[in-house]
Amino acid sequence: MCELLTFQNVSVAFHKNTVVHQVNFSLKPGESLGIVGESGSGKSTILKAAMGILENGGRVTEGQILFQGRNLCEMKEKELRTIRGAGISMIFQDAGASLSPIRTIGEQIHESMSAHQKISRQEAFQKAMGLFEKLHFQNGERVWNSYPFELSGGMNQRVGIVLAMLMEPPLLLADEPTSALDVAVQKQVVQEMKRLREEFGTAEILVTHDIGVVRAMADRILVLKEGRVVEYGAAEKVLTEPEASYTKELLAAVPRLRRNPG
């Protein structure tokens, strides 16, 4: 099977400060990769490099990022815009913050789809309702007609997932998608992302500090420390038989929760 996304010796610098050093990994269609590491290890930078949205003077200084065999690093902004959303889409830590507070969810869904294809409001509505149903949303029409401030933070995060998946992109990037949510909504979001993989064959890269989320979702795990890969392999092996001492420390730091028998 051909690789969907490949990082080949990728380094990223902000001005002259290199923060990601010669990272290598690949992702097949439908596969899920979890990227873990401490804050500041370069996890989110890797996702932004793949989307071509590095800010504050950030740039790929070495290597190639290949998506469906094409080098994203050589593309002009106009070409990248055609890939964002339709080819690669992204969910941010606080998806609600990227929603316009003065426009309904439905208006924003229609606008998002219109950027990639000619589509009527009614067609966008039908598409959104189908996706809402697949993700087990209650009362999708109410969500469509709501403004973001009328919805909970958890629901806005779930709307962010819908916006990211409207064009059924083959690759979904998720940057700490559950960290701002309470435990019940975290579980919902994890289940919804798993459903997307089953329904559309979507490949996913999940950046998180939550080992529990990685354990539930990832086929493979990449462990980053100070911008360098310290471990990369099948999720089960990395989680049960880690080789790097840093990975062992990360796993040891995960709290062991016990059920209360009462």
Secondary structure, 3 states (H helix, E strand, C coil): CCCCEEEEEEEEEECCEEEEEEEEEEECCCCEEEEECCCCCCHHHHHHHHHCCCCCCEEEEEEEEEECCEEHHHCCHHHHHHHECCCEEEECCCHHHHCCCCCCHHHHHHHHHHCCCCCCHHHHHHHHHHHHHHCCCCCHHHHHHCCHHHCCHHHHHHHHHHHHHCCCCCEEEEECCCCCCCHHHHHHHHHHHHHHHHHHCCEEEEECCCHHHHHHHCCEEEEEECCEEEEEEEHHHHHHCCCCHHHHHHHHCCCCCCCCCC
